Amino acid sequence: MRFYEEKLDKIPSLIRDVLMVFPTSERLSVISPSATLAITAKAKELRAAGKDVIGFGAGEPDFDTPEHIKEAARVAIAKGLTKYTPVGGTPSLKKAVAQKLERDNLLSYELNEITTSNGGKQCIYNAFMACLNKGDEVILPVPCWVSYPDQLKLAEARAVSVFCGVEQNYLMTAEQLEAAITPQTKMLIINSPCNPSGAAYTKEALISLGEVLKKHPNILILTDDIYEHIMYNDQKFYNLPMLFPELQERTLVINGVSKAYSMTGWRIGFCAGPREIISAMEKIQGQSTSNPCSISQAAAEEALIGDQSCVSEMKQAFARRRDQGHQLLSSMKGVCSLLPQGAFYLFPDIREVYQTEGFQNILRGQNDDSLSRVFCTHLLEKYETAVVPGIAFGNDNSIRLSYALDDLSLQKGLERIGNMIQELN
Ligand SMILES: Cc1ncc(COP(=O)(O)O)c(C=O)c1O
């Protein structure tokens, strides 16, 4: 007791003492906090301090969850669906997932080939934990979503990054895939449309990747289809098993309701794949979170098989903002913006801006070795605009802007970016 009394007036050193006696795991030292969540939190903090910050950081639609989905949740509560469910989700949610996969992707699955989790993120984590051993290689086209590399580190697997620059529309070619394959390759990750670039593989491009994969039967495929419904200009969505039925037996299809139905907070994702892997994923989930929220499951079921008109309504708004954002960025000196085919991100290449005298002056006296981070820090501190540094996605030449924000803020935020770039020039 005396020990604590003596220490109470020096809490920070007490924390230090505790950490020395109980250090956090070594596992923790290999991963970093999510950069996108960090920038969103920083923007919120500045806003709370009275700053007029415009946030391009968040990876979530700004729309409310559609009313019919919320109603399904209210009905679930009224019916008392508030208890544990089977670990991988209720049979009726799994049926809804199977219906969705049949309807949208022409893929057939039995219920024991489907599982659901707390978001696509947990599905991916479970999949890595279930499939990968220490040292297994996983081919990762870069730029990529921030969580893949860190989750792979937690699974002790080795990410084999394949850099896909702006010159190749941020998409991996068949030649690059072939060159990255070794006897240790266990898995390939494909995310199309892609976070952060918004690039989406065409049918032809996917076919050429599939032809390579056909020659390597031991490679598992993880196709992260979370942005499936946010594709523009009538470009049709494809994933590898839709084009190569023979690949279905070694593919994990990841998807969820977060992005398409504006349900990020409800935390429902799903995975369809070989039953042995699905059962292994459920084993892991059973010892960590158990089932995802029972009420969210009922809402997700309605989202997947109820009225789908909300999806195209939201997509229309995104398409308008994409065009506006792309146009404004393209008019800025030294900015190379590609028109994204999907998702709700712009990923302009700003290498030329780094060369300006103004930026070189900012760099002087900085000891940060990431140019995109220096750019974004300056933008946030001096122009009150939050964007995510490309380095977080493996490409320091770019920055990521989420256009999931209202039209007025979009316009205002882009003007601020334009002002900064003009002043740097
Ligand atoms: C590429 C990608 N995959 C998966 C997810 C996970 O989404 P959720 O866990 O909300 O389903 C995200 C979310 O940002 C993402 O961008």
The ligand as an SDF file (V2000), in Angstrom:
LIG
                    3D

 16 16  0  0  0  0  0  0  0  0999 V2000
   -9.0120   -2.3620  -48.8550 C   0  0  0  0  0  0  0  0  0  0  0  0
   -9.7890   -2.5280  -47.6150 C   0  0  0  0  0  0  0  0  0  0  0  0
  -10.0770   -3.7600  -47.1880 N   0  0  0  0  0  0  0  0  0  0  0  0
  -10.7720   -3.9810  -46.0740 C   0  0  0  0  0  0  0  0  0  0  0  0
  -11.2310   -2.9300  -45.3150 C   0  0  0  0  0  0  0  0  0  0  0  0
  -11.9730   -3.2540  -44.0600 C   0  0  0  0  0  0  0  0  0  0  0  0
  -13.2210   -2.7070  -43.9290 O   0  0  0  0  0  0  0  0  0  0  0  0
  -14.1950   -3.1650  -42.7830 P   0  0  0  0  0  0  0  0  0  0  0  0
  -13.3780   -3.8150  -41.7190 O   0  0  0  0  0  0  0  0  0  0  0  0
  -14.8710   -1.9340  -42.3100 O   0  0  0  0  0  0  0  0  0  0  0  0
  -15.1460   -4.1490  -43.4010 O   0  0  0  0  0  0  0  0  0  0  0  0
  -10.9490   -1.6210  -45.6940 C   0  0  0  0  0  0  0  0  0  0  0  0
  -11.3710   -0.4830  -44.8790 C   0  0  0  0  0  0  0  0  0  0  0  0
  -10.9090    0.6280  -44.9680 O   0  0  0  0  0  0  0  0  0  0  0  0
  -10.2280   -1.4150  -46.8910 C   0  0  0  0  0  0  0  0  0  0  0  0
   -9.9620   -0.1790  -47.3430 O   0  0  0  0  0  0  0  0  0  0  0  0
  1  2  1  0
  2  3  1  0
  2 15  2  0
  3  4  2  0
  4  5  1  0
  5  6  1  0
  5 12  2  0
  6  7  1  0
  7  8  1  0
  8  9  2  0
  8 10  1  0
  8 11  1  0
 12 13  1  0
 12 15  1  0
 13 14  2  0
 15 16  1  0
M  END
$$$$
